[in-house]
């Protein structure tokens, strides 16, 4: 079995209002050294063990069709042997 971790973030060119709100709250707490905060989504999946190339293709399809709005977001993922 594999464990897949998927990270979805707004592209750099897209304004991140949630990240800006968190940064503002951090500054109000006195942590002025924080320059930027970006919010994202994180997913964990357990995947039946198959060929890694098959799993990569499936994860790409799932990300493109469901997990990320590829117009505004980018994603990356890690595939690891499950413990």
Helices and strands as residue ranges (DSSP letters): E 2-10, H 17-28, E 40-47, H 52-62, I 63-67, E 73-81
